[in-house]
Amino acid sequence: MEFKFRLTRKRTAAVVVIVALSAVGIGYAAIPDASGTYNACKLRSTGTIRLIDKSLPSSSLLSKCTVLEDEISWNKGGAIALGKDSVDSFMVKDGTLTSDDIGTGAVKSDELDGNSVTSDAIADGAVKNGELDGDAVTSNKIANGTVKGEDVATGADGLGSSNVVDGSLTGADLAGGSVTTDRQTANVASSLPGSATLVVPSVTSGTGTSDDSTTVTLVNSGSTAHRALLTGQVTFDCVNCIGGESISVAIEGREGATSVGPAVSGRISQNDPNLALPLTTLISVAPGVHTYTLHLTATSPSLAADRLVLANNSSLIAADLGR
């Protein structure tokens, strides 16, 4: 049996409507997709948006964006996911975007040029130590004078002597009046009053006796040389001097056998049997332990007999003056 179907104008219109409805049904099923996501393309030049069905073949223009468009997507009732460069600065009203609108990690350092973030754009306290890597801030990035005392923490996390290299702070680094006497630790060594008997023999060789019993020990615990003031005194008394004779007496500061300053000398005789000699000299004290002596001598070129010279109340003081 032969079946024939004749298309009339009404029948043709019905077929077109059926096909159109089928197409709409297919589109509706794919837009949004199974996850409820709408996919679209935004034309960069005008901002025009057209929906696409990504389930269509890739050859179809209705399944993808062109090179002039950016792909965007959104869920039902949700926010639009914008592509790169999809929103330009001229489209955003000043002040409408705040830090609350930007997600953590949304802006990467490689997306910023050298001048895009300046100090006036960073709120005080906004950048924490935990957000900086180990080499982010170095001494050559800190302008001289920008770190003040109030910027340095106190207590265990502050700036202490363990953080300062020995010798790195000099007098030029300290403001006038910043170091007062109540901040200084005295470093002074002094001897007990001593006495000695010096014998000057009756010879013509100019010989005599000496004494080094008055000593002090000074310790420089730093890593650089310090200046110190060495002071001493002694009173010489001639016991049995006779008329016409004189004896030369002297005092000198020494470290071991080495003189650390000029000697101070004088003469005693029967007419002037007593003489007090003072010693004052500025010395350099290297790091370490140093023992200084008050060296006393009594000599004469010619005496009728041995003479005795008493050295009374001899004393020595070494005062560290620091750098």
C-alpha contacts under 8 A as a table, 3 or more apart, distances in Angstrom:
res1	aa1	res2	aa2	distance
7	L	10	K	7.99
7	L	11	R	5.67
7	L	12	T	6.07
8	T	11	R	5.03
8	T	12	T	6.04
9	R	12	T	5.14
9	R	13	A	6.32
10	K	13	A	5.20
10	K	14	A	6.30
11	R	14	A	5.06
11	R	15	V	6.36
12	T	15	V	5.21
12	T	16	V	6.41
13	A	16	V	5.17
13	A	17	V	6.32
14	A	17	V	5.16
14	A	18	I	6.22
15	V	18	I	5.06
15	V	19	V	6.18
16	V	19	V	5.19
16	V	20	A	6.09
17	V	20	A	5.06
17	V	21	L	6.03
18	I	21	L	5.16
18	I	22	S	6.14
19	V	22	S	5.03
19	V	23	A	6.21
20	A	23	A	5.04
20	A	24	V	6.17
21	L	24	V	4.98
21	L	25	G	6.04
22	S	25	G	5.01
22	S	26	I	6.23
23	A	26	I	5.14
23	A	27	G	6.17
24	V	27	G	5.05
24	V	28	Y	5.95
25	G	28	Y	5.12
25	G	29	A	6.21
26	I	29	A	5.17
26	I	30	A	6.45
27	G	30	A	5.19
27	G	31	I	5.87
27	G	53	D	7.64
28	Y	31	I	5.16
28	Y	32	P	7.14
29	A	32	P	7.03
29	A	33	D	7.12
30	A	33	D	4.82
30	A	34	A	7.13
30	A	53	D	6.18
30	A	55	S	7.09
31	I	37	T	7.66
31	I	38	Y	6.16
31	I	39	N	7.72
31	I	51	L	7.91
31	I	52	I	7.62
31	I	53	D	6.21
32	P	35	S	7.52
32	P	36	G	5.14
32	P	37	T	5.07
32	P	38	Y	4.64
32	P	39	N	7.31
33	D	36	G	5.30
33	D	37	T	5.48
33	D	38	Y	6.69
33	D	53	D	7.77
34	A	37	T	7.40
36	G	75	N	5.85
36	G	76	K	6.43
37	T	73	S	6.61
37	T	74	W	5.59
37	T	75	N	4.54
37	T	76	K	6.85
38	Y	51	L	7.37
38	Y	73	S	5.38
38	Y	74	W	5.32
38	Y	75	N	6.06
38	Y	76	K	7.61
39	N	51	L	5.97
39	N	52	I	5.73
39	N	53	D	6.96
39	N	54	K	7.51
39	N	71	E	7.31
39	N	72	I	6.06
39	N	73	S	4.48
39	N	74	W	6.88
40	A	49	I	6.46
40	A	50	R	5.44
40	A	51	L	4.18
40	A	52	I	5.20
40	A	65	C	7.83
40	A	71	E	5.84
40	A	72	I	5.36
40	A	73	S	6.04
41	C	49	I	5.52
41	C	50	R	5.47
41	C	51	L	6.50
41	C	52	I	7.17
41	C	64	K	7.68
41	C	65	C	5.54
41	C	69	E	5.78
41	C	70	D	5.48
41	C	71	E	4.54
41	C	72	I	5.93
42	K	47	G	5.56
42	K	48	T	5.48
42	K	49	I	4.44
42	K	50	R	6.77
42	K	69	E	5.14
42	K	70	D	5.19
42	K	71	E	6.36
42	K	72	I	7.04
42	K	86	S	7.64
43	L	46	T	5.84
43	L	47	G	4.97
43	L	48	T	5.17
43	L	49	I	6.43
43	L	68	L	6.11
43	L	69	E	4.40
43	L	70	D	6.65
44	R	47	G	5.44
44	R	48	T	7.76
44	R	68	L	6.29
44	R	69	E	5.57
44	R	70	D	6.96
44	R	86	S	6.98
45	S	68	L	7.94
51	L	62	L	7.83
52	I	62	L	5.07
52	I	63	S	5.20
52	I	64	K	6.45
53	D	56	L	5.85
53	D	62	L	6.08
53	D	63	S	4.82
53	D	64	K	7.65
54	K	57	P	7.74
54	K	58	S	7.84
54	K	62	L	7.70
54	K	63	S	4.45
54	K	64	K	6.53
55	S	63	S	6.75
56	L	60	S	6.64
56	L	62	L	7.23
56	L	63	S	5.35
57	P	60	S	5.57
57	P	63	S	6.67
58	S	61	L	7.58
58	S	63	S	6.02
58	S	64	K	7.04
59	S	63	S	7.70
60	S	63	S	5.54
60	S	64	K	7.42
61	L	64	K	5.79
61	L	65	C	7.30
65	C	68	L	7.83
65	C	69	E	5.79
65	C	70	D	6.71
65	C	71	E	6.22
66	T	69	E	5.35
66	T	70	D	7.83
67	V	70	D	7.76
70	D	82	L	7.99
70	D	83	G	5.78
70	D	84	K	7.34
70	D	86	S	6.43
71	E	82	L	7.34
71	E	83	G	5.92
72	I	80	I	6.83
72	I	81	A	5.51
72	I	82	L	5.04
72	I	83	G	5.80
73	S	80	I	5.71
73	S	81	A	5.17
73	S	82	L	7.08
74	W	78	G	5.99
74	W	79	A	5.82
74	W	80	I	4.45
74	W	81	A	5.83
75	N	78	G	4.84
75	N	79	A	6.95
75	N	80	I	7.47
82	L	86	S	5.92
82	L	87	V	7.57
83	G	86	S	5.30
84	K	87	V	7.89
85	D	88	D	6.27
87	V	91	M	6.46
87	V	92	V	7.71
88	D	91	M	5.46
88	D	92	V	7.06
89	S	92	V	5.32
90	F	93	K	7.43
92	V	96	T	7.02
92	V	97	L	7.86
93	K	96	T	5.60
94	D	97	L	7.60
95	G	98	T	6.96
97	L	100	D	7.91
97	L	101	D	6.07
98	T	101	D	5.44
98	T	102	I	7.16
99	S	102	I	5.33
100	D	103	G	7.31
102	I	106	A	6.38
103	G	106	A	5.24
104	T	107	V	7.86
105	G	108	K	6.48
107	V	111	E	6.82
108	K	111	E	5.39
108	K	112	L	7.16
109	S	112	L	5.45
110	D	113	D	7.53
112	L	115	N	7.91
112	L	116	S	5.87
112	L	117	V	7.59
113	D	116	S	5.39
114	G	117	V	7.46
115	N	118	T	6.44
117	V	121	A	6.28
117	V	122	I	7.67
118	T	121	A	5.37
118	T	122	I	6.90
119	S	122	I	5.35
120	D	123	A	7.41
122	I	126	A	6.51
122	I	127	V	7.77
123	A	126	A	5.26
124	D	127	V	7.80
125	G	128	K	6.76
127	V	131	E	6.59
128	K	131	E	5.47
128	K	132	L	7.24
129	N	132	L	5.51
130	G	133	D	7.63
132	L	135	D	7.95
132	L	136	A	5.79
132	L	137	V	7.81
133	D	136	A	5.28
134	G	137	V	7.61
135	D	138	T	6.46
137	V	141	K	6.32
137	V	142	I	7.69
138	T	141	K	5.45
138	T	142	I	6.94
139	S	142	I	5.34
140	N	143	A	7.53
142	I	146	T	6.93
142	I	147	V	7.91
143	A	146	T	5.62
144	N	147	V	7.62
145	G	148	K	6.84
147	V	151	D	6.04
147	V	152	V	7.77
148	K	151	D	5.29
148	K	152	V	7.09
149	G	152	V	5.51
150	E	153	A	7.51
152	V	158	G	5.92
152	V	159	L	6.80
153	A	157	D	5.98
153	A	158	G	4.28
153	A	159	L	7.14
154	T	157	D	6.30
154	T	158	G	4.43
154	T	159	L	7.22
155	G	158	G	5.38
159	L	162	S	7.98
159	L	163	N	6.11
159	L	164	V	7.85
160	G	163	N	5.44
160	G	164	V	6.88
161	S	164	V	5.22
161	S	165	V	7.95
162	S	165	V	7.55
164	V	168	S	6.90
164	V	169	L	7.85
165	V	168	S	5.40
165	V	169	L	7.96
166	D	169	L	7.52
166	D	223	S	7.18
167	G	170	T	6.80
167	G	223	S	7.35
167	G	224	T	7.51
169	L	172	A	7.91
169	L	173	D	5.98
169	L	174	L	7.86
170	T	173	D	5.42
170	T	174	L	7.09
171	G	174	L	5.39
172	A	175	A	7.64
174	L	178	S	6.32
174	L	179	V	7.82
175	A	178	S	5.42
176	G	179	V	7.75
177	G	180	T	6.40
179	V	183	R	6.18
179	V	184	Q	7.57
180	T	183	R	5.38
180	T	184	Q	6.84
181	T	184	Q	5.21
182	D	185	T	7.97
186	A	320	D	7.65
187	N	218	L	7.78
187	N	219	V	7.94
187	N	319	A	6.25
187	N	320	D	5.39
188	V	218	L	7.05
188	V	317	I	7.28
188	V	318	A	5.72
188	V	319	A	4.37
188	V	320	D	6.01
189	A	216	V	5.91
189	A	217	T	6.20
189	A	218	L	5.78
189	A	317	I	5.75
189	A	318	A	5.20
189	A	319	A	6.47
190	S	216	V	5.74
190	S	315	S	7.58
190	S	316	L	5.76
190	S	317	I	4.23
190	S	318	A	6.31
191	S	214	T	6.62
191	S	215	T	6.17
191	S	216	V	5.62
191	S	315	S	5.73
191	S	316	L	5.45
191	S	317	I	6.47
192	L	214	T	7.87
192	L	315	S	6.38
193	P	214	T	7.98
193	P	313	N	5.00
193	P	314	S	5.43
193	P	315	S	5.12
194	G	213	S	7.66
194	G	214	T	6.38
194	G	312	N	6.63
194	G	313	N	5.26
194	G	314	S	4.94
194	G	315	S	6.48
195	S	310	L	7.32
195	S	311	A	5.30
195	S	312	N	4.60
195	S	313	N	5.77
195	S	314	S	6.03
196	A	211	D	7.06
196	A	213	S	7.97
196	A	310	L	5.96
196	A	311	A	5.06
196	A	312	N	6.76
197	T	308	L	6.74
197	T	309	V	5.79
197	T	310	L	4.61
197	T	311	A	6.14
198	L	208	G	7.65
198	L	209	T	5.51
198	L	210	S	6.48
198	L	211	D	7.46
198	L	297	T	7.55
198	L	298	A	6.59
198	L	308	L	5.88
198	L	309	V	5.00
198	L	310	L	6.15
198	L	311	A	7.36
199	V	208	G	6.38
199	V	209	T	5.70
199	V	298	A	7.61
199	V	306	D	6.83
199	V	307	R	5.99
199	V	308	L	4.87
199	V	309	V	6.34
200	V	207	T	7.15
200	V	208	G	4.59
200	V	209	T	6.31
200	V	298	A	6.51
200	V	299	T	5.93
200	V	300	S	6.94
200	V	306	D	5.59
200	V	307	R	5.14
200	V	308	L	6.26
200	V	309	V	7.52
201	P	207	T	7.29
201	P	208	G	6.36
201	P	303	L	7.27
201	P	305	A	6.69
201	P	306	D	4.28
201	P	307	R	6.43
202	S	302	S	6.42
202	S	303	L	4.67
202	S	304	A	5.71
202	S	305	A	4.51
202	S	306	D	4.78
202	S	307	R	7.53
203	V	206	G	7.08
203	V	207	T	7.50
203	V	301	P	7.17
203	V	302	S	5.82
203	V	303	L	6.46
204	T	207	T	7.77
204	T	300	S	7.81
204	T	301	P	4.98
204	T	302	S	4.68
204	T	303	L	7.39
205	S	301	P	5.96
205	S	302	S	7.61
206	G	299	T	5.90
206	G	300	S	5.06
206	G	301	P	4.00
206	G	302	S	6.98
207	T	299	T	5.51
207	T	300	S	6.68
207	T	301	P	7.27
208	G	297	T	7.12
208	G	298	A	5.58
208	G	299	T	4.44
208	G	300	S	7.02
209	T	297	T	5.98
209	T	298	A	6.03
209	T	299	T	7.13
210	S	295	H	6.97
210	S	296	L	5.24
210	S	297	T	4.30
210	S	298	A	6.62
211	D	294	L	7.97
211	D	295	H	5.82
211	D	296	L	5.10
211	D	297	T	6.67
212	D	215	T	7.20
212	D	293	T	5.79
212	D	294	L	5.78
212	D	295	H	4.84
212	D	296	L	6.58
213	S	293	T	7.18
213	S	294	L	7.42
213	S	295	H	8.00
214	T	293	T	5.66
214	T	294	L	5.44
214	T	295	H	7.78
214	T	314	S	6.82
214	T	315	S	6.41
214	T	316	L	6.77
215	T	291	T	6.74
215	T	292	Y	5.50
215	T	293	T	4.26
215	T	294	L	6.35
215	T	316	L	6.76
216	V	291	T	5.64
216	V	292	Y	5.34
216	V	293	T	6.52
216	V	316	L	6.70
216	V	317	I	6.88
216	V	318	A	7.04
217	T	289	V	7.02
217	T	290	H	5.54
217	T	291	T	4.26
217	T	292	Y	6.28
218	L	289	V	6.02
218	L	290	H	5.25
218	L	291	T	6.36
218	L	292	Y	7.92
218	L	318	A	6.76
218	L	320	D	7.94
219	V	287	P	7.51
219	V	288	G	5.67
219	V	289	V	4.46
219	V	290	H	6.17
220	N	225	A	7.80
220	N	226	H	7.28
220	N	285	V	6.93
220	N	286	A	6.83
220	N	287	P	4.83
220	N	288	G	5.14
220	N	289	V	6.43
220	N	320	D	7.95
221	S	287	P	6.01
221	S	288	G	6.12
222	G	225	A	7.63
222	G	287	P	5.82
222	G	288	G	7.97
223	S	287	P	5.72
224	T	286	A	6.63
224	T	287	P	6.00
224	T	323	R	7.86
225	A	284	S	6.52
225	A	285	V	5.40
225	A	286	A	4.28
225	A	287	P	5.78
225	A	323	R	7.00
226	H	284	S	5.83
226	H	285	V	5.08
226	H	286	A	6.43
226	H	287	P	7.73
226	H	320	D	6.88
226	H	321	L	6.68
226	H	322	G	4.82
226	H	323	R	4.84
227	R	282	L	6.99
227	R	283	I	5.79
227	R	284	S	4.67
227	R	285	V	5.86
227	R	320	D	6.18
227	R	321	L	5.27
227	R	322	G	5.73
227	R	323	R	6.16
228	A	282	L	5.89
228	A	283	I	5.30
228	A	284	S	6.16
228	A	285	V	6.53
228	A	318	A	6.46
228	A	319	A	5.31
228	A	320	D	4.30
228	A	321	L	5.07
228	A	322	G	7.29
229	L	280	T	7.22
229	L	281	T	6.01
229	L	282	L	4.72
229	L	283	I	6.23
229	L	317	I	7.94
229	L	318	A	5.67
229	L	319	A	5.16
229	L	320	D	6.61
229	L	321	L	7.06
230	L	253	G	7.64
230	L	279	L	7.64
230	L	280	T	5.84
230	L	281	T	5.33
230	L	282	L	6.17
230	L	283	I	6.98
230	L	316	L	7.27
230	L	317	I	5.77
230	L	318	A	4.54
230	L	319	A	6.58
231	T	278	P	7.54
231	T	279	L	5.20
231	T	280	T	4.46
231	T	281	T	6.49
231	T	316	L	5.77
231	T	317	I	5.25
231	T	318	A	6.53
232	G	278	P	5.83
232	G	279	L	4.77
232	G	280	T	6.66
232	G	294	L	7.14
232	G	314	S	7.27
232	G	315	S	5.33
232	G	316	L	4.21
232	G	317	I	6.19
233	Q	276	A	7.15
233	Q	277	L	5.61
233	Q	278	P	4.29
233	Q	279	L	5.80
233	Q	313	N	7.68
233	Q	314	S	5.61
233	Q	315	S	5.67
233	Q	316	L	6.90
234	V	251	I	7.92
234	V	276	A	5.72
234	V	277	L	5.64
234	V	278	P	6.78
234	V	311	A	6.28
234	V	312	N	5.98
234	V	313	N	5.67
234	V	314	S	4.22
234	V	315	S	6.73
235	T	274	N	6.95
235	T	275	L	5.58
235	T	276	A	4.13
235	T	277	L	6.36
235	T	310	L	7.97
235	T	311	A	5.64
235	T	312	N	5.16
235	T	313	N	6.51
235	T	314	S	7.02
236	F	249	V	7.60
236	F	268	I	7.87
236	F	273	P	7.78
236	F	274	N	5.58
236	F	275	L	5.19
236	F	276	A	6.22
236	F	309	V	6.51
236	F	310	L	5.63
236	F	311	A	4.75
236	F	312	N	6.40
237	D	268	I	7.69
237	D	273	P	5.53
237	D	274	N	4.65
237	D	275	L	6.79
237	D	309	V	5.49
237	D	310	L	5.02
237	D	311	A	6.61
237	D	312	N	7.72
238	C	241	C	5.87
238	C	268	I	6.80
238	C	269	S	6.93
238	C	270	Q	7.46
238	C	273	P	5.02
238	C	274	N	6.70
238	C	307	R	7.53
238	C	308	L	6.15
238	C	309	V	4.58
238	C	310	L	6.45
239	V	273	P	7.77
239	V	307	R	7.11
239	V	308	L	5.44
239	V	309	V	5.92
239	V	310	L	7.16
240	N	270	Q	7.80
240	N	307	R	5.88
240	N	308	L	6.42
241	C	245	E	6.76
241	C	246	S	7.60
241	C	269	S	5.94
241	C	270	Q	4.95
241	C	273	P	7.49
241	C	307	R	6.44
242	I	245	E	6.01
242	I	269	S	7.29
242	I	270	Q	5.26
243	G	269	S	7.39
243	G	270	Q	5.60
243	G	271	N	7.33
244	G	269	S	7.77
244	G	270	Q	7.80
245	E	269	S	6.09
245	E	270	Q	7.31
245	E	302	S	7.93
245	E	303	L	6.72
246	S	267	R	6.46
246	S	268	I	5.67
246	S	269	S	4.54
246	S	270	Q	7.59
246	S	300	S	6.93
247	I	267	R	5.54
247	I	268	I	5.41
247	I	269	S	6.39
247	I	298	A	6.56
247	I	299	T	5.77
247	I	300	S	4.95
248	S	265	S	7.18
248	S	266	G	5.92
248	S	267	R	4.53
248	S	268	I	6.62
248	S	298	A	5.61
248	S	299	T	5.30
248	S	300	S	6.05
249	V	265	S	5.64
249	V	266	G	5.49
249	V	267	R	5.81
249	V	268	I	7.38
249	V	296	L	7.45
249	V	297	T	5.58
249	V	298	A	4.44
249	V	299	T	6.61
250	A	263	A	6.57
250	A	264	V	5.50
250	A	265	S	3.95
250	A	266	G	6.30
250	A	277	L	7.71
250	A	296	L	5.86
250	A	297	T	5.41
250	A	298	A	6.77
251	I	263	A	5.65
251	I	264	V	5.42
251	I	265	S	6.41
251	I	277	L	7.28
251	I	279	L	7.23
251	I	294	L	6.59
251	I	295	H	5.51
251	I	296	L	4.74
251	I	297	T	6.65
252	E	259	S	7.14
252	E	261	G	6.99
252	E	262	P	6.56
252	E	263	A	4.39
252	E	264	V	6.43
252	E	279	L	7.27
252	E	294	L	5.89
252	E	295	H	5.07
252	E	296	L	6.77
253	G	259	S	5.99
253	G	260	V	5.63
253	G	261	G	6.03
253	G	262	P	7.69
253	G	263	A	7.30
253	G	279	L	7.77
253	G	292	Y	6.84
253	G	293	T	5.91
253	G	294	L	5.11
253	G	295	H	6.11
254	R	257	A	6.30
254	R	258	T	5.39
254	R	259	S	4.34
254	R	260	V	5.20
254	R	261	G	7.52
254	R	292	Y	5.58
254	R	293	T	5.32
254	R	294	L	6.61
254	R	295	H	6.71
255	E	258	T	5.32
255	E	259	S	6.44
255	E	260	V	6.65
255	E	290	H	7.35
255	E	291	T	6.02
255	E	292	Y	4.68
255	E	293	T	6.34
256	G	291	T	7.45
256	G	292	Y	7.10
256	G	293	T	7.50
259	S	262	P	7.48
260	V	281	T	7.96
260	V	283	I	6.60
261	G	281	T	5.94
261	G	282	L	7.65
261	G	283	I	7.48
262	P	281	T	7.72
263	A	279	L	7.90
264	V	277	L	6.96
264	V	278	P	7.42
264	V	279	L	6.69
265	S	277	L	7.29
266	G	275	L	7.55
266	G	277	L	7.70
267	R	275	L	7.60
268	I	271	N	7.91
268	I	272	D	5.46
268	I	273	P	5.04
268	I	274	N	6.39
268	I	275	L	6.62
269	S	272	D	4.98
269	S	273	P	4.96
270	Q	273	P	5.30
272	D	275	L	7.57
285	V	290	H	7.70
293	T	316	L	7.61
294	L	315	S	7.66
294	L	316	L	6.57
298	A	309	V	7.31
300	S	303	L	6.94
303	L	306	D	6.91
303	L	307	R	7.75
311	A	314	S	6.73
